[in-house]
Amino acid sequence: MNFSGKNNKTMLYTILKLVIKIAMKVYFRSIHVRNAELVPTDMPLVIVANHPSSFMDPLVVGAYIRQKLFFIAKGVLFNNKILRWIFNMMHVIPVYRPFETPELMYKNEQTFRHCYELLAKKGVIMIFPEGISETVRRLRKFKTGPARIALGAEKENNFELGVAIVPVGINYSNPHRFQSDLFVNFSKPIDISQFFDLYKKDEFKAVRSLTDLIKERIATHTIDIENEALDELVKNIEIIYKSRLKKEFGVSPDEKERDYLLTKEIVEAVYHFHRQDPRGVEKVNQKNTAIYR
């Protein structure tokens, strides 16, 4: 049988996606995917997610997107010949960053052009707006790339494409540990047409406003603790009280969504008491930290 290069790439992508889904069932103790059915299948999409694990994140989201997915990744990874071949087969598109490869920044214009063309053909692109991966329960500053690509593609096509942005929250019980729990939390798509009028008047302001909305939506679908000290307190509370709370509220080990929501409630409670009595919360945190060090 003879296959064209395009067919070979499509077949390899399909096979790898199947292999990844099987491997994930072995690697994770449990996998819970919420609202994947909200992801449209008949329109151009930009998928955006937080980035707690550089290797696993694109795999765990891509495994549950029915369409062929194109990924944006830092261009420095393409320096390795083997990785470059794999990335090309897996539809990875390079983007170059000034602090890594300033001499290649001019290639980003080609990257944006490629993304515009993909979206014009109802393609699906995945981007991590934080730009870096750190295993902390905190969102870093979001880059404007997803908003620029989505709105730029619309501008190139007379604002008639119907591009939507789908925020995703990726939550691991422990991203460093084999047999941890995974909770992938899909959000309702963002209709970017609400930003068209502003974009026609002030592109920078529209891009910034859309980026802020993307971050806000992802924050509601993951554990986002901006204060490092409070994150330590939340961890201590989870160690001491979470099993008791799960028993009290009837949360079984299999109910990963309710487990996640319980952590969200703990975080909100800690922030509430911190606003009311920051010094008191700080003292409690210091005592708990001393005990668990």
Order of alpha helices (4+ residues) and beta strands (2+ residues): alpha-beta-beta-alpha-beta-alpha-beta-alpha-beta-alpha-beta-beta-beta-alpha-alpha-alpha-alpha-alpha-alpha
